[in-house]
């Protein structure tokens, strides 16, 4: 899975790796 924010890749990896990525959590969940 590759996750993008504002046209930039912020994470790439398995679903588990992406789910546990702090930058992904902050971008999509507001850091909760």
Gaussian input, Z-matrix of N, CA and C with variables (Angstrom, degrees):
# hf/3-21g

backbone

0 1
 N
 C     1     B1
 C     2     B2     1     A1
 N     3     B3     2     A2     1     D1
 C     4     B4     3     A3     2     D2
 C     5     B5     4     A4     3     D3
 N     6     B6     5     A5     4     D4
 C     7     B7     6     A6     5     D5
 C     8     B8     7     A7     6     D6
 N     9     B9     8     A8     7     D7
 C    10    B10     9     A9     8     D8
 C    11    B11    10    A10     9     D9
 N    12    B12    11    A11    10    D10
 C    13    B13    12    A12    11    D11
 C    14    B14    13    A13    12    D12
 N    15    B15    14    A14    13    D13
 C    16    B16    15    A15    14    D14
 C    17    B17    16    A16    15    D15
 N    18    B18    17    A17    16    D16
 C    19    B19    18    A18    17    D17
 C    20    B20    19    A19    18    D18
 N    21    B21    20    A20    19    D19
 C    22    B22    21    A21    20    D20
 C    23    B23    22    A22    21    D21
 N    24    B24    23    A23    22    D22
 C    25    B25    24    A24    23    D23
 C    26    B26    25    A25    24    D24
 N    27    B27    26    A26    25    D25
 C    28    B28    27    A27    26    D26
 C    29    B29    28    A28    27    D27
 N    30    B30    29    A29    28    D28
 C    31    B31    30    A30    29    D29
 C    32    B32    31    A31    30    D30
 N    33    B33    32    A32    31    D31
 C    34    B34    33    A33    32    D32
 C    35    B35    34    A34    33    D33
 N    36    B36    35    A35    34    D34
 C    37    B37    36    A36    35    D35
 C    38    B38    37    A37    36    D36
 N    39    B39    38    A38    37    D37
 C    40    B40    39    A39    38    D38
 C    41    B41    40    A40    39    D39
 N    42    B42    41    A41    40    D40
 C    43    B43    42    A42    41    D41
 C    44    B44    43    A43    42    D42
 N    45    B45    44    A44    43    D43
 C    46    B46    45    A45    44    D44
 C    47    B47    46    A46    45    D45
 N    48    B48    47    A47    46    D46
 C    49    B49    48    A48    47    D47
 C    50    B50    49    A49    48    D48
 N    51    B51    50    A50    49    D49
 C    52    B52    51    A51    50    D50
 C    53    B53    52    A52    51    D51
 N    54    B54    53    A53    52    D52
 C    55    B55    54    A54    53    D53
 C    56    B56    55    A55    54    D54
 N    57    B57    56    A56    55    D55
 C    58    B58    57    A57    56    D56
 C    59    B59    58    A58    57    D57
 N    60    B60    59    A59    58    D58
 C    61    B61    60    A60    59    D59
 C    62    B62    61    A61    60    D60
 N    63    B63    62    A62    61    D61
 C    64    B64    63    A63    62    D62
 C    65    B65    64    A64    63    D63
 N    66    B66    65    A65    64    D64
 C    67    B67    66    A66    65    D65
 C    68    B68    67    A67    66    D66
 N    69    B69    68    A68    67    D67
 C    70    B70    69    A69    68    D68
 C    71    B71    70    A70    69    D69
 N    72    B72    71    A71    70    D70
 C    73    B73    72    A72    71    D71
 C    74    B74    73    A73    72    D72
 N    75    B75    74    A74    73    D73
 C    76    B76    75    A75    74    D74
 C    77    B77    76    A76    75    D75
 N    78    B78    77    A77    76    D76
 C    79    B79    78    A78    77    D77
 C    80    B80    79    A79    78    D78
 N    81    B81    80    A80    79    D79
 C    82    B82    81    A81    80    D80
 C    83    B83    82    A82    81    D81
 N    84    B84    83    A83    82    D82
 C    85    B85    84    A84    83    D83
 C    86    B86    85    A85    84    D84
 N    87    B87    86    A86    85    D85
 C    88    B88    87    A87    86    D86
 C    89    B89    88    A88    87    D87
 N    90    B90    89    A89    88    D88
 C    91    B91    90    A90    89    D89
 C    92    B92    91    A91    90    D90
 N    93    B93    92    A92    91    D91
 C    94    B94    93    A93    92    D92
 C    95    B95    94    A94    93    D93

   B1=1.4481
   B2=1.5277
   B3=1.3229
   B4=1.4573
   B5=1.5212
   B6=1.3159
   B7=1.4604
   B8=1.5231
   B9=1.3384
   B10=1.4601
   B11=1.5248
   B12=1.3223
   B13=1.4581
   B14=1.5209
   B15=1.3151
   B16=1.4644
   B17=1.5253
   B18=1.3240
   B19=1.4547
   B20=1.5164
   B21=1.3190
   B22=1.4586
   B23=1.5200
   B24=1.3285
   B25=1.4593
   B26=1.5249
   B27=1.3296
   B28=1.4673
   B29=1.5239
   B30=1.3425
   B31=1.4607
   B32=1.5171
   B33=1.3203
   B34=1.4545
   B35=1.5203
   B36=1.3294
   B37=1.4547
   B38=1.5135
   B39=1.3201
   B40=1.4548
   B41=1.5287
   B42=1.3354
   B43=1.4661
   B44=1.5335
   B45=1.3197
   B46=1.4662
   B47=1.5277
   B48=1.3417
   B49=1.4631
   B50=1.5260
   B51=1.3362
   B52=1.4598
   B53=1.5251
   B54=1.3188
   B55=1.4683
   B56=1.5285
   B57=1.3188
   B58=1.4637
   B59=1.5275
   B60=1.3233
   B61=1.4597
   B62=1.5331
   B63=1.3255
   B64=1.4690
   B65=1.5203
   B66=1.3306
   B67=1.4694
   B68=1.5250
   B69=1.3289
   B70=1.4653
   B71=1.5274
   B72=1.3092
   B73=1.4617
   B74=1.5179
   B75=1.3216
   B76=1.4615
   B77=1.5206
   B78=1.3285
   B79=1.4614
   B80=1.5237
   B81=1.3308
   B82=1.4598
   B83=1.5196
   B84=1.3233
   B85=1.4601
   B86=1.5186
   B87=1.3079
   B88=1.4547
   B89=1.5192
   B90=1.3266
   B91=1.4553
   B92=1.5098
   B93=1.3211
   B94=1.4662
   B95=1.5031
   A1=107.62
   A2=115.50
   A3=121.61
   A4=108.10
   A5=116.75
   A6=122.15
   A7=108.45
   A8=115.00
   A9=120.35
   A10=110.56
   A11=115.77
   A12=123.07
   A13=106.70
   A14=116.18
   A15=121.61
   A16=112.53
   A17=116.84
   A18=121.73
   A19=115.34
   A20=118.08
   A21=121.96
   A22=110.40
   A23=116.24
   A24=121.04
   A25=108.26
   A26=116.28
   A27=119.79
   A28=112.23
   A29=116.90
   A30=119.94
   A31=109.62
   A32=114.92
   A33=121.09
   A34=107.56
   A35=116.12
   A36=119.13
   A37=111.27
   A38=115.12
   A39=120.64
   A40=108.59
   A41=117.58
   A42=118.98
   A43=112.59
   A44=117.23
   A45=120.19
   A46=111.38
   A47=116.99
   A48=120.48
   A49=111.24
   A50=115.97
   A51=120.60
   A52=110.57
   A53=116.90
   A54=121.41
   A55=111.05
   A56=117.53
   A57=121.82
   A58=113.45
   A59=117.93
   A60=122.31
   A61=110.13
   A62=116.93
   A63=121.45
   A64=111.88
   A65=117.80
   A66=120.39
   A67=110.89
   A68=117.62
   A69=121.50
   A70=109.48
   A71=116.92
   A72=120.75
   A73=111.06
   A74=117.67
   A75=120.96
   A76=111.11
   A77=117.14
   A78=120.90
   A79=112.13
   A80=116.94
   A81=119.87
   A82=114.63
   A83=117.18
   A84=120.06
   A85=112.03
   A86=117.53
   A87=120.94
   A88=114.02
   A89=116.59
   A90=120.15
   A91=114.80
   A92=118.06
   A93=121.34
   A94=111.05
   D1=138.72
   D2=173.97
   D3=-118.20
   D4=132.94
   D5=-179.09
   D6=-113.08
   D7=130.72
   D8=179.86
   D9=-120.89
   D10=146.91
   D11=173.95
   D12=-135.09
   D13=125.58
   D14=179.45
   D15=52.72
   D16=37.09
   D17=176.46
   D18=83.34
   D19=2.48
   D20=179.39
   D21=-115.16
   D22=139.80
   D23=176.67
   D24=-74.57
   D25=125.23
   D26=178.23
   D27=-108.38
   D28=-16.95
   D29=179.15
   D30=-162.08
   D31=151.79
   D32=176.49
   D33=-152.75
   D34=137.25
   D35=179.39
   D36=160.64
   D37=-161.00
   D38=179.02
   D39=-72.67
   D40=161.56
   D41=177.47
   D42=-53.62
   D43=-39.73
   D44=-179.73
   D45=-66.17
   D46=-43.01
   D47=178.80
   D48=-61.74
   D49=-44.19
   D50=-178.82
   D51=-66.87
   D52=-42.10
   D53=-179.69
   D54=-61.46
   D55=-34.63
   D56=-177.30
   D57=-90.67
   D58=1.53
   D59=-177.80
   D60=-77.57
   D61=122.26
   D62=-176.78
   D63=-62.60
   D64=-35.98
   D65=-179.50
   D66=-67.32
   D67=-38.81
   D68=176.72
   D69=-65.29
   D70=-44.89
   D71=179.61
   D72=-59.89
   D73=-43.01
   D74=-179.73
   D75=-66.59
   D76=-40.29
   D77=-176.98
   D78=-70.32
   D79=-40.05
   D80=-173.15
   D81=-103.36
   D82=-20.23
   D83=-178.54
   D84=-117.61
   D85=3.56
   D86=179.27
   D87=70.94
   D88=21.46
   D89=177.99
   D90=79.67
   D91=14.30
   D92=-179.43
   D93=-80.16

